[in-house]
Amino acid sequence: MYITKQTNIHPIHMHLSHNGYMNQSGNMNKKKISFAGQRLDELTPDMSDPERVRHFMKIAKVGQGTVSRWNTGESPIGPTSSKRIAKKHDVNAEWLRELDAEKYIARDDDPDMQRLRGLMEKFDDQDKGEMLALAEQKARRYGP
């Protein structure tokens, strides 16, 4: 996969080229998908394309054409839709709209995160670095 930038196109409309997909007759078709479309795919890896479209239509309360335009990059995912999708899939809404946004954000209302933040405030820079390295090591067990 690679990103191709088209002239006079906002980064939201950059495209990722997939290797393709198999159509019903068994022929390989190329498909272009925007980075937002790729992220929607990432949220629903076990769904077929039609299932995925219906899923996001229902969550975001939009029509099929809107989801198709998100996938092709013709239009970005709007703020209201991205919030609905993010809430359902427990991701950062900005991650659906911006190339460089973090997928997950810490919730302020999560008691464990509040406790962890309180503990980290007590550490000096060296201890913070060691704790972050340990957390990253443990997080690798769960994948990217």
LINZIVEN-V646685 format. One line per field, one symbol per residue. phi: phi as a letter, one per 40 degrees, with the letter a starting at -180 (. if undefined). psi: psi as a letter, one per 20 degrees, with the letter a starting at -180 (. if undefined). burial: b if it has 16 or more other C-alpha atoms within 10 Angstrom, else e. Layout:
# LINZIVEN-V646685
phi = ???
psi = ???
burial = ???
This chain:
# LINZIVEN-V646685
phi = .abbcccfbcdcccbbccchaccccgccbcbcacccccccdccbccbcdcccccdcdcccfbccccccccccgcacccdcccccccccbfbcdcccbbcbcccbbcccccdcccccccccccccdcccccccccccccccccgc
psi = qqpppqqkpqhhjqqppqhaqprhjjqpqqpqprhghhhgghhlhjqrghggggghgggilrrhhghghghijhqrprggghggggghjlrphhhihphjqqgqqpphiohghgggggghhiqrhghgggggggggghhhhja.
burial = eeeeeeeeeebbbbbbbeeeeeeeeeeeeeebbbbbbbbbbebeeeeeeeebbebbbebbeeeeebbbbbbbbebbbeeebbbbbbeeeebbbbbbbeeeeeeeeeeeeeeeeeeeeeeeeeeeeeeeeeeeeeeeeeeeeeee
